[in-house]
């Protein structure tokens, strides 16, 4: 059994990104893993101030939902980041979330596998390149961490579009194989 933390950064409740997130989590749970779902929009997330207080203390200065999450993320075997693709990159909510994971940098972390779930309106190859680069850049800051899987749902713009495709089942399979 693995501990899996699944982070959805979509500001749109019940949208395409959340559909992928939910199906991934269901697959991971069906395989016997312990899954924690986190919706960034529910954290009251504040920006990193760059003060580096977190590098020598057990918490971050901004008082929002992040401090309670750090131990769970630290102890996860697998991290999953789900994002809508905006302008060929992760959404701002996920970028802010990643920045706020700075307290993990000097710590001993259990996670070694990262998954990216992305959904975007464009229907072209490479839609996920910018988002993947953002996640890879974050992962490269942690020794031994690798991108274990990527699923990008292309051509899904309106709420519910992804449900009319095979992407939710692919997300379920990816989660099941964690």
VEXMAR-87059 format. One record per residue (C-alpha): residue in one letter; x, y, z. Coordinates in pm, 1 decimal, decimal comma. Layout:
BEGIN
node res: A&c1: X&c2: Y&c3: Z
...
//
This chain:
BEGIN
node res: X&c1: 0,0&c2: 0,0&c3: 0,0
node res: X&c1: 119,0&c2: 348,1&c3: -88,3
node res: X&c1: 19,5&c2: 683,2&c3: 52,3
node res: X&c1: -99,1&c2: 900,1&c3: -234,8
node res: X&c1: -170,8&c2: 1272,2&c3: -210,9
node res: X&c1: -373,4&c2: 1399,0&c3: -505,5
node res: X&c1: -383,0&c2: 1777,3&c3: -551,4
node res: X&c1: -636,8&c2: 1936,2&c3: -783,0
node res: X&c1: -571,6&c2: 2298,7&c3: -864,5
node res: X&c1: -870,4&c2: 2377,0&c3: -1080,8
node res: X&c1: -1068,3&c2: 2677,2&c3: -964,6
node res: X&c1: -1374,3&c2: 2520,8&c3: -1129,3
node res: X&c1: -1554,1&c2: 2273,7&c3: -903,6
node res: X&c1: -1667,8&c2: 1963,8&c3: -1092,5
node res: X&c1: -1480,6&c2: 2053,2&c3: -1410,1
node res: X&c1: -1267,2&c2: 1845,3&c3: -1643,9
node res: X&c1: -956,1&c2: 1851,7&c3: -1425,0
node res: X&c1: -1156,0&c2: 1738,4&c3: -1123,3
node res: X&c1: -1309,5&c2: 1454,2&c3: -1321,8
node res: X&c1: -960,9&c2: 1325,4&c3: -1404,3
node res: X&c1: -853,4&c2: 1377,1&c3: -1042,8
node res: X&c1: -1149,7&c2: 1186,1&c3: -903,7
node res: X&c1: -1101,6&c2: 894,2&c3: -1143,6
node res: X&c1: -728,2&c2: 873,4&c3: -1068,0
node res: X&c1: -804,1&c2: 868,7&c3: -694,1
node res: X&c1: -1070,5&c2: 600,0&c3: -741,9
node res: X&c1: -822,7&c2: 383,1&c3: -931,2
node res: X&c1: -554,4&c2: 428,1&c3: -664,8
node res: X&c1: -802,7&c2: 342,5&c3: -388,6
node res: X&c1: -927,7&c2: 36,9&c3: -578,9
node res: X&c1: -569,5&c2: -88,6&c3: -587,9
node res: X&c1: -553,4&c2: -68,6&c3: -207,8
node res: X&c1: -368,8&c2: 259,4&c3: -167,1
node res: X&c1: -443,7&c2: 526,5&c3: 92,6
node res: X&c1: -553,1&c2: 841,4&c3: -92,2
node res: X&c1: -585,1&c2: 1199,5&c3: 28,8
node res: X&c1: -754,8&c2: 1449,7&c3: -201,0
node res: X&c1: -661,3&c2: 1816,6&c3: -171,8
node res: X&c1: -840,3&c2: 2097,3&c3: -357,2
node res: X&c1: -616,8&c2: 2404,1&c3: -371,2
node res: X&c1: -918,5&c2: 2635,0&c3: -396,3
node res: X&c1: -1026,1&c2: 2524,3&c3: -46,0
node res: X&c1: -696,2&c2: 2613,4&c3: 124,3
node res: X&c1: -724,9&c2: 2992,4&c3: 131,7
node res: X&c1: -380,8&c2: 2982,1&c3: -27,7
node res: X&c1: -154,6&c2: 3284,0&c3: 8,2
node res: X&c1: 156,1&c2: 3361,4&c3: -193,8
node res: X&c1: 504,9&c2: 3267,6&c3: -77,1
node res: X&c1: 679,4&c2: 3581,5&c3: 49,3
node res: X&c1: 1030,4&c2: 3448,1&c3: -7,3
node res: X&c1: 1125,2&c2: 3509,7&c3: 356,0
node res: X&c1: 1271,9&c2: 3156,0&c3: 395,1
node res: X&c1: 1141,2&c2: 3130,9&c3: 752,4
node res: X&c1: 1025,8&c2: 2781,0&c3: 655,3
node res: X&c1: 1381,6&c2: 2664,9&c3: 595,8
node res: X&c1: 1460,2&c2: 2675,2&c3: 966,7
node res: X&c1: 1114,8&c2: 2626,7&c3: 1122,9
node res: X&c1: 839,2&c2: 2366,6&c3: 1106,3
node res: X&c1: 592,1&c2: 2597,2&c3: 939,7
node res: X&c1: 541,0&c2: 2867,3&c3: 682,9
node res: X&c1: 463,1&c2: 3227,1&c3: 783,1
node res: X&c1: 140,5&c2: 3274,6&c3: 581,3
node res: X&c1: -150,1&c2: 3146,5&c3: 787,8
node res: X&c1: -357,9&c2: 2934,1&c3: 551,4
node res: X&c1: -425,5&c2: 2565,4&c3: 490,6
node res: X&c1: -71,5&c2: 2473,6&c3: 388,5
node res: X&c1: 90,8&c2: 2424,0&c3: 729,3
node res: X&c1: -148,0&c2: 2139,4&c3: 810,4
node res: X&c1: -64,9&c2: 1967,8&c3: 478,8
node res: X&c1: 314,8&c2: 1959,3&c3: 500,7
node res: X&c1: 338,2&c2: 1642,6&c3: 715,3
node res: X&c1: 95,4&c2: 1454,9&c3: 490,6
node res: X&c1: 283,4&c2: 1554,9&c3: 176,2
node res: X&c1: 616,2&c2: 1471,7&c3: 338,2
node res: X&c1: 495,0&c2: 1122,1&c3: 427,6
node res: X&c1: 332,0&c2: 1048,7&c3: 91,7
node res: X&c1: 491,0&c2: 793,4&c3: -139,4
node res: X&c1: 324,1&c2: 946,7&c3: -443,5
node res: X&c1: 223,5&c2: 1304,2&c3: -527,6
node res: X&c1: -26,6&c2: 1379,0&c3: -802,8
node res: X&c1: -69,2&c2: 1728,7&c3: -939,8
node res: X&c1: -380,6&c2: 1796,5&c3: -1147,4
node res: X&c1: -414,9&c2: 2121,5&c3: -1339,7
node res: X&c1: -606,7&c2: 2285,2&c3: -1616,7
node res: X&c1: -364,3&c2: 2399,9&c3: -1884,9
node res: X&c1: -373,9&c2: 2777,7&c3: -1914,1
node res: X&c1: -152,9&c2: 2936,8&c3: -2178,5
node res: X&c1: 36,8&c2: 2607,8&c3: -2214,8
node res: X&c1: 137,1&c2: 2597,2&c3: -1849,6
node res: X&c1: 5,3&c2: 2494,6&c3: -1509,8
node res: X&c1: -264,0&c2: 2722,6&c3: -1372,3
node res: X&c1: -162,3&c2: 2996,5&c3: -1129,4
node res: X&c1: -320,2&c2: 2812,0&c3: -838,5
node res: X&c1: -88,9&c2: 2513,6&c3: -887,4
node res: X&c1: 217,3&c2: 2733,5&c3: -934,7
node res: X&c1: 139,3&c2: 2908,9&c3: -606,3
node res: X&c1: 86,7&c2: 2570,1&c3: -437,6
node res: X&c1: 422,7&c2: 2444,2&c3: -566,5
node res: X&c1: 594,9&c2: 2761,2&c3: -444,1
node res: X&c1: 438,8&c2: 2707,9&c3: -103,5
node res: X&c1: 593,8&c2: 2359,5&c3: -84,3
node res: X&c1: 926,6&c2: 2531,9&c3: -21,0
node res: X&c1: 929,9&c2: 2415,3&c3: 345,0
node res: X&c1: 980,9&c2: 2059,0&c3: 216,8
node res: X&c1: 1311,1&c2: 2141,9&c3: 50,0
node res: X&c1: 1542,7&c2: 2098,0&c3: 353,3
node res: X&c1: 1340,9&c2: 1808,9&c3: 499,7
node res: X&c1: 1349,6&c2: 1433,0&c3: 462,1
node res: X&c1: 1061,1&c2: 1349,0&c3: 230,5
node res: X&c1: 920,5&c2: 1009,4&c3: 148,2
node res: X&c1: 774,8&c2: 1089,2&c3: -194,0
node res: X&c1: 963,6&c2: 962,9&c3: -498,9
node res: X&c1: 694,2&c2: 944,4&c3: -767,0
node res: X&c1: 509,3&c2: 1236,7&c3: -922,6
node res: X&c1: 214,1&c2: 1218,6&c3: -1160,1
node res: X&c1: 71,3&c2: 1499,7&c3: -1370,9
node res: X&c1: -292,2&c2: 1514,0&c3: -1477,6
node res: X&c1: -369,6&c2: 1799,5&c3: -1715,3
node res: X&c1: -673,8&c2: 1910,5&c3: -1912,1
node res: X&c1: -685,3&c2: 2176,0&c3: -2180,1
node res: X&c1: -899,4&c2: 2318,0&c3: -2455,3
node res: X&c1: -639,3&c2: 2287,5&c3: -2729,6
node res: X&c1: -630,8&c2: 1965,6&c3: -2926,4
node res: X&c1: -269,4&c2: 1964,1&c3: -3036,0
node res: X&c1: 31,5&c2: 1751,8&c3: -2956,5
node res: X&c1: 250,6&c2: 1904,0&c3: -2691,1
node res: X&c1: -31,0&c2: 2077,4&c3: -2504,1
node res: X&c1: 115,4&c2: 1950,3&c3: -2177,8
node res: X&c1: 480,4&c2: 2044,2&c3: -2245,5
node res: X&c1: 479,6&c2: 2366,6&c3: -2044,1
node res: X&c1: 291,2&c2: 2211,4&c3: -1752,7
node res: X&c1: 522,7&c2: 1911,1&c3: -1753,9
node res: X&c1: 825,2&c2: 2142,2&c3: -1756,2
node res: X&c1: 685,9&c2: 2324,8&c3: -1451,8
node res: X&c1: 635,3&c2: 1998,5&c3: -1261,9
node res: X&c1: 971,9&c2: 1860,1&c3: -1372,6
node res: X&c1: 1141,6&c2: 2177,3&c3: -1252,5
node res: X&c1: 983,2&c2: 2133,9&c3: -910,3
node res: X&c1: 1066,5&c2: 1761,5&c3: -896,1
node res: X&c1: 1429,8&c2: 1828,8&c3: -990,2
node res: X&c1: 1471,3&c2: 2015,2&c3: -660,8
node res: X&c1: 1425,1&c2: 1689,2&c3: -469,2
node res: X&c1: 1680,4&c2: 1409,5&c3: -490,9
node res: X&c1: 1548,5&c2: 1080,1&c3: -624,8
node res: X&c1: 1210,2&c2: 1217,3&c3: -733,3
node res: X&c1: 1085,5&c2: 1133,1&c3: -1081,7
node res: X&c1: 785,6&c2: 1191,2&c3: -1302,9
node res: X&c1: 617,2&c2: 850,6&c3: -1305,2
node res: X&c1: 324,2&c2: 928,4&c3: -1531,5
node res: X&c1: 148,3&c2: 1198,4&c3: -1731,4
node res: X&c1: -205,1&c2: 1214,1&c3: -1866,0
node res: X&c1: -316,1&c2: 1513,3&c3: -2068,7
node res: X&c1: -678,8&c2: 1540,9&c3: -2176,8
node res: X&c1: -679,0&c2: 1747,4&c3: -2495,2
node res: X&c1: -971,6&c2: 1925,6&c3: -2657,9
node res: X&c1: -1176,5&c2: 1956,3&c3: -2339,0
node res: X&c1: -1292,3&c2: 2307,7&c3: -2263,3
node res: X&c1: -1647,3&c2: 2313,6&c3: -2131,3
node res: X&c1: -1748,5&c2: 2150,3&c3: -1805,3
node res: X&c1: -1823,8&c2: 1785,7&c3: -1875,0
node res: X&c1: -1633,9&c2: 1761,7&c3: -2205,6
node res: X&c1: -1383,2&c2: 1515,4&c3: -2060,2
node res: X&c1: -1663,5&c2: 1275,9&c3: -1960,1
node res: X&c1: -1738,4&c2: 1225,3&c3: -2329,9
node res: X&c1: -1386,5&c2: 1091,7&c3: -2392,0
node res: X&c1: -1174,9&c2: 797,1&c3: -2282,7
node res: X&c1: -958,4&c2: 1016,6&c3: -2058,3
node res: X&c1: -1141,6&c2: 942,6&c3: -1730,2
node res: X&c1: -1084,8&c2: 569,2&c3: -1775,4
node res: X&c1: -721,4&c2: 631,7&c3: -1859,3
node res: X&c1: -692,9&c2: 835,3&c3: -1537,2
node res: X&c1: -850,5&c2: 547,6&c3: -1342,7
node res: X&c1: -601,2&c2: 300,6&c3: -1496,1
node res: X&c1: -308,2&c2: 530,2&c3: -1418,5
node res: X&c1: -423,3&c2: 556,3&c3: -1057,5
node res: X&c1: -475,8&c2: 182,3&c3: -1029,3
node res: X&c1: -118,6&c2: 122,3&c3: -1147,1
node res: X&c1: 44,7&c2: 357,5&c3: -896,4
//
